[in-house]
C-alpha cells in the first residue's frame, strides 16, 4: 500500500458532493458488487472491486495490484463494506 492510499480519508455523501462542486480531484474506491455499480455510481473516477475480492487481496497483501495509486485518492464510505475497505486502506 502506498503512503497516499494509507492516508485516504473516508467521506460521506455530502462531503463527496461538495468535492465535486469544488472541482476537487479524487478517486472513489467502490466495493459494491458490479451490478450495483453498473446500476448507479458517482460520476467521478472510480475503482470498482467487489468487497469480498478486496478482502481476499488484503489477506494476500496484493491490494496495491487491485487499487493503483492515484493522486489525492480518497475512498468514499457509503456502506458497511465501503467503511470496512476504507479502514483497511487506513481511511
N, C-alpha and C positions, 0 to 999 in steps of 0.2 A: 504494500500500500504506500502510495506517495504521501509526502507531507501535506500537500493540498487536499488530498482525499481525507486524511485524518482530521483536518480542521474543518471539513464541510459541515455547515450547520443544518439542522432540520428546521424547516419553516412551515407555517400554517398557510392556508389558502389565501387569507387576506394579505399576508406579507408577500407571498408569491405574486399576487395580482399587482401589488404596489411596485414590485421589482419590474414587472412587465411594463407598467405605465411609465416608470422612470427610465426604461431602456437599458436596465442593468443586464449584464451578461451572466448567464448561469446555465447549468445543465441539470436536468431532473433525473434522478435515479428512480425509475418506476418499477416496482417489484410486483405489480399485479399480473395476473395471467394475461396471455396475449389477446384473448378475445375481449377482455375488459379494456385493455389498452387500445385495441382497434375500435371499440365502441365509442370511447371518449378518452382524450388525453390533453394535457396542457399544450397550447400552441407555443412550443419552445423546443430547444434542443433537448432530446431525451434519450436515455439509455434504458431500454426495457429488458429486464431479466426477471423471470418468474421467481418468487420468493424462495421456493424450495431449491431452485438451481443456484441462487445466490448463497443460500446456507451451505449447500454442498461445496461450492467454490471456496467459501470461507473456511470450511473444515479442511480442504485440501491446500489452503494457502494460495489459491490461484485467483483471488479477486482482482488483482492487477490485470490479468488477462481478460477478465469479463467486464471490468469497469476501467476503461482507459482514462489516463489523467486528462483533465480538462481545466483550462484556466478558470479560476474563480468558481469551481464546481460546487454545487450545493445539492443536497438531497431533500426532497420535499416529503415530509412525513404526513400523509393523508390518511393512513390506515395503520392498524396494528403491525401489519407486515412491513410497511414502509418505515415505521418507527423502529422496528427491530433491525432492519437493514441499515438505517441511519446510525443506530448506536454501534453497529459492528464496524462502520466506517469512522467512528469517532464523533459523529454529529450529535 
